[in-house]
Amino acid sequence: MKVVSRLLLTITVFSTLTIGSEAQRTANPLYEPPDPEPLDAARAAAWDTVGPGLHGTIGSVDHRYPRNLVPRGGSRMIGWTSGWRGERINAQLVLWTAEDVGQVRIEVPDRFEEIGRPPDKGGSTLPRSCLRAEFVRYTLGDGGLYADIIDHATRLDIPARSVRPVWIRIDIPADAEPAFYQIPVFVRDEGGEVIPFTFKVEVLDQVLPEPSEWEFHLDLWQNPYAVARYHHVELWSPEHFALLEPHLNMLLEAGQKVLTTTILHQPWGTQTYDPYDSMVGWIRRADGAWRWDFSIFDRYVEFATGIGFDGAINCYSVVPWTNRIDYLDEASGERRRDGSTGWCWRWMNARPTRCSLPSN
């Protein structure tokens, strides 16, 4: 049975755990671009006042820290926060150094204990798996360099006169006991220097429902073509689907309700860096009749359904951006473009076999 027949189809116009292996060295990412803004005299003078070694503080989750600017406000090593059971809490560490520091990584203990009541006295614990700590990578945007990308590198070098944020994610288990917990996080470099941070987390008695039960309608568009291009894999290959799965799972964890699909070539023109292609093949047969190949569409929807997407499917778009369709001319084997108005009727004539369109 084709998956479309099972889903509502909406068609719209628009010890300690070291996070990182001891045996493997990871260099500072060469793919991170240089800062287009040169280090001016004032910033250089600020770096001259920084002492030796690695420095750090608990920063704000609402601030992006420039890579070549010494963070202000000194060092804050203890942070207080609270959350419901089942809720995700975020925090941000900020590291900086005036000299090269090698192989920085994050370490956490095997478990996180209740404050003032150890486990042997009946105290509760949180598993270490509830915490993830990942470096934040810089990328170019709007002519500048911005801390924006969560990096999966488990350790890296921090070059002299630079800043490196670390994004902390704490997923409070839904069955956690309401209590105050202490969560230590250690930053260590290859020279053995350690910076200790502590988060004191109050787990409240309320329970946040599973994301699939949230009523908020979240619809963040997905672009599987960008994933294939970035990772240099063939579209719709097993490698491509394997790379897509964690992206889609992250959306589901945030409460995503809608799957993005495309039924025309470049439905928005070339407004995105990675243009969208069509998941539906438009084919004009040698006798002039039309047929549509839904095989990629079906594979993608079945894949997404299998990992938890069970709601609406947005199909972009009945009306393409340029009022033209791209299709394969079966007689010549060439790809062609049709800008006439007749293509609309061809599509409408095909719809009863695949989906249900509103009558107005």
C-alpha positions as CSV (number, residue, x, y, z in Angstrom):
1,M,0.0,0.0,0.0
2,K,1.4,3.4,-0.9
3,V,2.0,5.6,2.1
4,V,0.1,8.5,0.7
5,S,-3.2,6.6,1.1
6,R,-2.5,6.4,4.8
7,L,-1.7,10.0,5.5
8,L,-3.5,13.3,5.3
9,L,-1.8,15.0,2.4
10,T,-1.9,18.8,2.5
11,I,-0.9,20.6,-0.7
12,T,0.0,24.3,-0.3
13,V,1.1,26.9,-2.7
14,F,4.0,27.7,-0.5
15,S,34.1,7.2,36.2
16,T,34.3,10.3,34.4
17,L,33.1,10.1,30.9
18,T,35.4,11.9,28.5
19,I,33.3,13.2,25.6
20,G,35.9,12.2,23.0
21,S,38.3,9.2,22.9
22,E,41.7,9.5,24.5
23,A,43.3,7.7,21.6
24,Q,42.1,10.0,18.8
25,R,43.3,13.5,18.3
26,T,41.0,16.0,16.5
27,A,42.6,19.1,15.1
28,N,40.9,22.5,15.2
29,P,38.5,22.3,12.3
30,L,40.2,23.5,9.1
31,Y,36.8,24.1,7.5
32,E,36.1,27.0,9.9
33,P,36.5,30.2,7.9
34,P,38.9,33.0,8.9
35,D,37.4,36.1,10.5
36,P,36.7,38.8,7.8
37,E,37.1,41.4,10.5
38,P,40.8,42.0,11.3
39,L,41.9,42.1,14.9
40,D,42.0,45.8,15.7
41,A,44.3,47.5,18.2
42,A,41.8,47.6,21.0
43,R,41.0,43.9,20.8
44,A,44.7,43.0,20.5
45,A,45.4,45.0,23.6
46,A,42.6,43.1,25.5
47,W,44.2,39.8,24.5
48,D,47.6,41.0,25.8
49,T,46.0,41.2,29.3
50,V,44.8,37.6,29.3
51,G,47.0,35.3,31.5
52,P,48.5,32.0,30.3
53,G,46.4,28.8,29.7
54,L,42.8,28.2,29.1
55,H,40.1,30.3,30.6
56,G,36.3,29.8,30.9
57,T,33.0,31.0,32.2
58,I,29.3,30.1,32.2
59,G,27.9,32.4,29.5
60,S,24.4,33.3,28.4
61,V,22.4,31.2,26.0
62,D,21.0,34.4,24.5
63,H,24.4,35.7,23.3
64,R,26.7,34.8,20.5
65,Y,30.3,35.3,21.5
66,P,32.7,36.8,18.8
67,R,35.7,34.6,18.1
68,N,38.4,37.3,18.4
69,L,36.9,39.3,21.3
70,V,37.9,38.5,25.0
71,P,34.6,37.8,26.9
72,R,33.7,40.4,29.5
73,G,32.6,39.9,33.1
74,G,35.3,37.5,34.4
75,S,34.7,33.9,35.2
76,R,31.4,32.4,36.6
77,M,31.9,28.8,37.5
78,I,28.6,27.9,39.1
79,G,25.2,28.2,37.4
80,W,21.7,27.7,38.8
81,T,18.7,26.6,36.7
82,S,15.5,24.6,37.0
83,G,13.2,22.6,34.8
84,W,10.2,20.2,34.7
85,R,10.6,16.5,34.4
86,G,10.8,15.7,30.7
87,E,12.1,19.2,29.9
88,R,15.4,20.2,28.1
89,I,17.6,22.8,29.8
90,N,20.3,24.6,27.8
91,A,23.4,26.3,28.9
92,Q,26.6,27.7,27.3
93,L,30.2,27.7,28.4
94,V,32.6,30.1,26.9
95,L,36.3,29.2,26.6
96,W,39.1,31.5,25.6
97,T,42.9,31.6,25.4
98,A,45.7,34.0,24.5
99,E,47.9,31.1,23.4
100,D,47.5,27.8,21.5
101,V,45.8,25.2,23.6
102,G,45.7,21.6,22.4
103,Q,43.0,18.8,22.5
104,V,40.4,20.5,24.6
105,R,37.6,18.1,25.6
106,I,34.7,17.8,28.1
107,E,34.4,15.4,31.0
108,V,31.5,14.5,33.2
109,P,31.0,12.0,36.0
110,D,29.1,8.7,35.7
111,R,26.0,10.1,37.3
112,F,24.7,13.4,38.8
113,E,23.8,13.2,42.5
114,E,21.2,15.0,44.6
115,I,22.6,17.9,46.5
116,G,23.1,17.1,50.2
117,R,21.9,13.5,50.0
118,P,24.2,10.9,48.4
119,P,22.9,7.7,46.9
120,D,24.0,5.6,49.9
121,K,21.7,7.8,52.0
122,G,18.7,7.4,49.8
123,G,19.5,10.3,47.4
124,S,18.4,10.3,43.8
125,T,20.6,10.5,40.8
126,L,20.4,11.6,37.1
127,P,22.1,9.5,34.4
128,R,25.1,11.0,32.7
129,S,23.4,10.3,29.4
130,C,21.0,13.2,30.1
131,L,23.8,15.7,29.4
132,R,25.4,16.5,26.0
133,A,28.3,19.0,25.6
134,E,29.3,20.1,22.1
135,F,31.6,22.7,20.8
136,V,30.1,25.5,18.8
137,R,31.6,26.3,15.4
138,Y,31.8,29.6,13.7
139,T,30.5,30.3,10.2
140,L,30.1,33.2,7.9
141,G,26.9,35.2,7.7
142,D,25.9,38.7,6.7
143,G,29.5,39.6,6.2
144,G,30.7,38.5,9.6
145,L,31.7,35.5,11.6
146,Y,29.1,34.0,13.9
147,A,29.0,31.2,16.5
148,D,26.1,29.1,15.1
149,I,26.9,25.5,14.3
150,I,26.8,22.7,16.9
151,D,29.9,20.7,16.1
152,H,30.2,16.9,16.7
153,A,33.9,17.0,17.1
154,T,34.7,15.5,20.5
155,R,37.9,17.4,21.1
156,L,39.8,20.1,19.3
157,D,42.6,22.6,19.5
158,I,41.9,26.2,20.4
159,P,44.2,28.6,18.6
160,A,45.7,31.6,20.3
161,R,43.6,34.7,20.8
162,S,40.3,33.0,20.1
163,V,37.1,32.1,21.8
164,R,35.3,28.7,21.7
165,P,31.7,28.3,23.1
166,V,30.5,24.9,24.3
167,W,26.7,24.2,24.2
168,I,25.3,22.2,27.1
169,R,22.1,20.3,26.8
170,I,20.5,18.6,29.8
171,D,17.5,16.4,29.1
172,I,15.7,15.9,32.5
173,P,14.3,12.4,32.5
174,A,10.5,12.2,32.7
175,D,10.8,9.9,35.7
176,A,13.4,11.9,37.6
177,E,12.7,12.5,41.3
178,P,12.0,16.2,42.1
179,A,15.1,17.4,43.9
180,F,18.1,19.6,43.6
181,Y,21.0,18.0,41.7
182,Q,24.6,18.9,41.2
183,I,26.0,18.5,37.7
184,P,29.8,19.0,37.4
185,V,31.3,19.6,34.0
186,F,35.1,19.6,33.5
187,V,37.0,21.1,30.6
188,R,40.5,19.5,30.1
189,D,43.3,20.2,27.7
190,E,46.2,17.9,26.6
191,G,48.5,19.5,29.2
192,G,46.2,18.3,32.0
193,E,44.8,21.7,33.0
194,V,41.2,21.4,34.2
195,I,38.5,24.0,34.4
196,P,35.7,22.9,36.7
197,F,32.1,24.1,36.2
198,T,29.0,23.2,38.3
199,F,25.4,23.4,37.3
200,K,22.9,23.2,40.2
201,V,19.6,22.0,38.7
202,E,16.2,22.0,40.5
203,V,14.0,19.3,39.0
204,L,10.4,20.5,39.6
205,D,7.4,18.2,40.2
206,Q,5.6,19.1,37.0
207,V,6.0,16.7,34.0
208,L,6.3,18.0,30.4
209,P,4.4,15.8,27.9
210,E,6.3,14.0,25.1
211,P,6.9,16.4,22.1
212,S,4.5,14.3,20.0
213,E,1.7,15.4,22.4
214,W,2.4,19.1,22.3
215,E,-0.4,21.2,20.7
216,F,1.9,23.8,19.4
217,H,2.0,23.5,15.6
218,L,5.7,23.5,14.7
219,D,6.5,23.5,10.9
220,L,10.2,24.0,10.2
221,W,10.9,23.3,6.5
222,Q,13.4,20.6,5.8
223,N,15.9,20.4,2.8
224,P,17.2,16.9,2.2
225,Y,19.1,18.2,-0.9
226,A,21.3,20.4,1.3
227,V,22.2,17.3,3.5
228,A,23.3,15.4,0.4
229,R,25.3,18.3,-1.0
230,Y,27.1,19.0,2.3
231,H,28.1,15.4,2.9
232,H,29.0,14.6,-0.7
233,V,26.6,11.6,-0.9
234,E,24.3,10.5,-3.7
235,L,20.7,11.7,-3.4
236,W,18.4,9.1,-1.9
237,S,21.2,6.6,-1.3
238,P,21.4,4.6,1.9
239,E,24.1,7.0,3.1
240,H,21.8,9.9,2.4
241,F,18.9,8.5,4.4
242,A,21.3,7.6,7.3
243,L,22.4,11.2,7.4
244,L,18.9,12.5,7.3
245,E,17.7,10.5,10.3
246,P,19.3,12.5,13.1
247,H,18.2,15.7,11.5
248,L,14.6,14.6,11.4
249,N,14.8,13.1,14.9
250,M,16.0,16.5,16.2
251,L,12.9,18.1,14.7
252,L,10.6,15.5,16.2
253,E,12.3,16.2,19.6
254,A,11.3,19.8,19.2
255,G,7.7,19.0,18.4
256,Q,7.8,19.1,14.6
257,K,4.4,18.3,13.1
258,V,4.9,18.5,9.3
259,L,7.0,16.8,6.7
260,T,8.3,18.9,3.9
261,T,8.2,17.4,0.4
262,T,8.5,18.9,-3.1
263,I,6.4,17.9,-6.1
264,L,7.9,20.4,-8.6
265,H,11.4,21.3,-9.6
266,Q,12.6,24.4,-7.6
267,P,9.2,25.4,-6.2
268,W,10.7,28.6,-4.8
269,G,13.1,29.2,-7.7
270,T,16.7,29.5,-6.4
271,Q,16.0,31.5,-3.2
272,T,17.9,28.9,-1.1
273,Y,21.6,28.0,-1.3
274,D,20.7,24.4,-2.1
275,P,17.7,24.6,-4.5
276,Y,15.0,22.0,-4.0
277,D,14.4,19.4,-6.7
278,S,11.1,17.5,-7.2
279,M,10.4,14.3,-5.4
280,V,7.9,13.5,-8.1
281,G,9.1,12.8,-11.7
282,W,7.1,14.6,-14.4
283,I,7.3,12.6,-17.6
284,R,5.8,13.3,-21.0
285,R,5.4,10.1,-22.9
286,A,6.1,9.7,-26.6
287,D,2.3,9.7,-27.4
288,G,1.9,13.1,-25.7
289,A,0.3,11.8,-22.5
290,W,1.7,12.4,-19.1
291,R,2.7,10.2,-16.2
292,W,4.2,10.8,-12.8
293,D,6.9,8.8,-11.0
294,F,6.2,8.9,-7.2
295,S,8.9,6.4,-6.3
296,I,11.2,8.9,-4.5
297,F,8.3,10.7,-2.9
298,D,7.1,7.4,-1.5
299,R,10.5,6.3,-0.3
300,Y,11.1,9.6,1.5
301,V,7.6,9.7,3.1
302,E,7.8,6.0,4.2
303,F,11.3,6.7,5.7
304,A,10.0,9.7,7.6
305,T,6.9,7.9,8.8
306,G,9.1,5.1,10.1
307,I,11.0,7.4,12.4
308,G,7.9,9.2,13.8
309,F,6.4,11.6,11.2
310,D,2.8,10.7,11.3
311,G,1.0,14.0,10.7
312,A,0.6,16.3,7.7
313,I,2.7,16.3,4.6
314,N,3.2,19.6,2.9
315,C,3.8,19.3,-0.8
316,Y,5.4,22.3,-2.5
317,S,3.8,23.3,-4.8
318,V,0.7,23.3,-7.0
319,V,1.9,26.7,-8.4
320,P,5.7,26.9,-9.1
321,W,7.6,30.0,-8.5
322,T,8.1,30.7,-12.2
323,N,4.8,29.3,-13.4
324,R,6.8,26.7,-15.3
325,I,7.4,23.0,-14.9
326,D,10.5,20.9,-15.6
327,Y,9.8,17.5,-17.1
328,L,11.5,14.6,-18.9
329,D,10.6,14.2,-22.5
330,E,10.5,10.5,-23.0
331,A,10.8,10.6,-26.8
332,S,14.0,12.5,-26.8
333,G,15.3,11.6,-23.3
334,E,15.9,15.4,-22.7
335,R,14.8,17.5,-19.8
336,R,12.6,20.4,-20.9
337,R,10.6,23.3,-19.4
338,D,7.0,24.1,-20.0
339,G,5.7,27.6,-19.4
340,S,2.2,27.2,-20.8
341,T,-1.0,27.2,-18.7
342,G,-1.9,23.7,-19.8
343,W,0.4,22.0,-17.3
344,C,-2.0,22.9,-14.5
345,W,-4.8,20.8,-16.0
346,R,-2.3,17.9,-16.5
347,W,-1.5,18.0,-12.8
348,M,-5.1,18.3,-11.8
349,N,-6.1,15.3,-13.9
350,A,-3.4,13.2,-12.2
351,R,-4.4,14.1,-8.6
352,P,-7.3,11.6,-8.0
353,T,-4.8,8.7,-8.1
354,R,-2.5,10.2,-5.5
355,C,-4.1,12.8,-3.2
356,S,-7.1,14.8,-2.3
357,L,-7.2,18.5,-3.0
358,P,-9.6,21.0,-1.5
359,S,-12.4,22.0,-3.8
360,N,-11.7,25.7,-3.4
